[in-house]
Amino acid sequence: MSGLELGFWSFPVLLLMVFLRAPIGLAMMLCGFGGWYFFMGGNPTPLLAKLKSETYTTFSSYSLSIIPMFLLMGQFATLSGMSSALFKAAESFLGHRRGGVAMAAVGACAGFGAICGSSLATAATMSKVALPELRRYGYSGGFSTATLAAGGTLGILIPPSVILVIYAILTEQNIAKLFLAAFIPGLLAAVGYVITISIYVRLNPKAAGTRPAVPMADRFRALADTWPVLVIFFIVVGGIYLGWFTPTEGSAIGAAGTGLVALLSGSLNWAVLRDSLLGTAKTTAMIFFIVLGAGFYNGFLALSGVPQFMADWVVNQGLSPLLVLSIILLFYLIFGCLMDSLSMILLTVPIFFPVISAMDFGMSAEHVAIWFGILVLIVVEVGLITPPVGMNLFIINTMDRDTPMKETYKAVMFFVGSDIVRVILLVAFPSITLFLLA
């Protein structure tokens, strides 16, 4: 069997292992081991050499240190009460409008995402704060849970984003430029969700209640309570863009800043600090294991020649670049419903990125890479709220057992529609994504 045939046969084997509920990192590692072993004719020596070199090369990467720092930053942000302050501020300005409390939840998710970087963490944290208020003012269970599931996806769209860091490492792109490019699509997502809420409550008037307006003085007091979020965001993200420090240094400053806020708020003690460090360590270990497994599997694929073969084949078909891009995004949308975003990025980007890079979109190679990365991030995140197995939907459902899942499914399709419209807009007009890079 040729190397190319081995590469193609590895895909169904990998998918079978995933559907049999094997951890994705382990599945990719075993497929990579098996591929290397058979490619080398059963000689284990090259495989053992690869095991040593790949492990060292992967974990000695300075860029990967960003991940635990941003995860720790999210842990501290959750503990310090920032999520509650953000929601109260947004609710004081929007709560009295039709669907305003739901809009406030989306706004708070966007703000929290700017210092968290995780969709699941944003959804879980904001649900604890916003669900009681949504119920208090008569919002239906399905509409409430769907809003928070969709709002949670903003945690990874608005920089900083752990997934974008991984994409940047895989494709050798500038992390700061990817963060900058994600900013406008992230804001568009938040605005799109607010518009979706406005449409939904007009089509379903009984799905949302009303609450009295808050005096203007109280609104500004609530807004003032969000100053830690604004300061940390502008220091970290602004400092990276202005060249004050590297993304790695910025992540460390962000973690230290949120830790200091948590300490000053009185919510940080030794027990909480221990839990935060352990939580960060566990999540980091999970991510790093997936990264290592992907490194072995993608190394085998590169050796087999599958990515280059696919790129040459697609180019020789004479297909329109936009058609090829649309097919790839559709693939991400479908499989994003079945796999988590990190696994999808690590598994597929080494295969699809050479295909996209080989096509002419009328832009520089760097701009194509950044544009494609943002599109992939958005479409994979849509999978988190797409029935039947969107992960954010299940996270929210565990926090609101009284709401049937089918009610959440019905309401969340409005938000999925908003996401699809946004993807079409960003595909048709790449300048929206690349505007801040001009």
Residue, then its C-alpha position, 0 to 999 in steps of 0.5 A: m500500500s502506497g503512502l498516499e493510500l495509507g493517508f486516505w485510509s487513515f481518515p475513516v479509521l480516525l472517524l470510527m475511533v471518534f464515533l466510538r468515543a475514543p478521546i480525539g487526542l488519543a485517536m489522532m495519536l494512534c492513527g499517526f503512530g500506525g501510519w508512521y509504522f506502516f509507512m516505514g515498512g514495520n520498522p519502529t526505529p523512525l517512529l521512536a525517533k519521531l516520538k522523542s523529537e515531536t514531543y520536545t518540539t511541540f512542548s518547547s514552543y514558546s507560543l503555546s505558553i499563551i494558552p494556560m495564561f489566557l485560561l488562567m485569565g478566564q478562571f480569575a475573571t469568572l471568580s472576580g464577579m466581572s460577569s455579574a457587573l457586565f450583565k448588570a450594566a448592560e441590563s440597566f441600559l437595555g433591560h426596559r426594551r422589548g427583549g432587552v434583558a436577553m440583549a443585555a445577556v448577549g452584550a455581557c457575553a461579548g464583554f466577558g468573552a473579551i477577557c475569557g477566550s472560551s465559548l463553553a466557559t462564557a456560556a456557563t458563567m453567564s448562565k449563572v448570572a443571567l438565567p435567574e433574571l430572564r426567568r424573573y421577567g417572564y422570558s420563556g425557557g427555550f428563548s432564554t437558553a437559546t440566547l445564552a447558548a448563542g451568546g456563549t459563542l462570542g467568548i471565542l470570537i472576540p479576542p483574545s481567543v485560544i482557538l485563534v492561537i492554535y490556528a496561528i501556530l498551525t499556519e504560521q500566522n501573526i497572532a496579533k493580526l488574527f486577533l485584530a481581524a476577529f474584532i469586527p466579525g465578533l462585533l457583527a456577531a453581537v449586533g446580529y444576535v441583538i437584531t435576532i432577539s428583536i425579531y424573535v420577540r416581535l414574532n413571539p410576544k409572549a416569549a419575553g416580559t418587560r421590566p421597569a426602566v432604571p434611573m440614569a444615575d443608576r445606569f452610570r453607576a452600574l457602568a462604572d462597576t465594569w471598569p476592571v473589564l475595560v482596563i484589562f481588555f485595553i491593556v492586554v489587547g491594546g498593548i498587543y496591537l500597539g506593540w507594547f508587548t508580545p501576545t505571550e507577554g500580554s496573556a501573562i499581564g492579563a492573567a496577573g491583572t484579573g488575578l489582582v482584581a479577584l484579590l481586591s474584590g475579596s473573592l480570591n483566597w488560597a482555596v479558590l487560587r488552588d482550584s483556579l490553578l488546578g482547573t487551568a492545569k487540567t484544561t491545558a493538559m487536555i488541549f496540549f494532549i490534543v495538540l500532541g496527537a494532532g502533531f503526530y497525525n498531521g506529520f504522518l499526513a504530510l509524509s504521505g503527501v495527502p494535503q499536497f495531493m488534495a491541493d493539486w487535485v482541487v486546483n486542476q479541477g478548475l473550480s471557482p475558489l469561492l465554490v471550493l471555500s463554500i464546500i469547505l465551510l459547509f464541511y466545517l458546519i456539519f462536522g462542527c455539530l459533532m466535534d469540538s472546535l479545537s479538535m476540528i481545527l487541529l484535524t482539518v486545517p493542515i489538510f484544507f489550508p494548503v488547498i485554500s493557499a493554492m487558490d487565487f482569491g485576489m489577495s496576498a497569501e497572508h490576508v487569505a490565511i487570516w480571512f480563512g482562519i476567521l471564517v473557519l472559527i466562525v463556522v465551527e462555533v456555529g456548530l456549538i449551537t446547531p442541533p442536535v448535538g451543539m455543545n453549548l446547548f447541552i451546557i445551558n440545558t444542564m443549568d436549566r433542567d426545567t426547559p425541554m431541549k426541543e424548546t431550545y432547539k426551536a429558538v436557537m435556529f433563529f441565531v443559527g440563521s443570523d450566523i449563516v447570514r454573517v458568514i455569507l457576508l464575510v465570504a462575499f466581502p473579505s474587506i470586512t474581516l481585513f479592514l483593520l489590517a489595511 
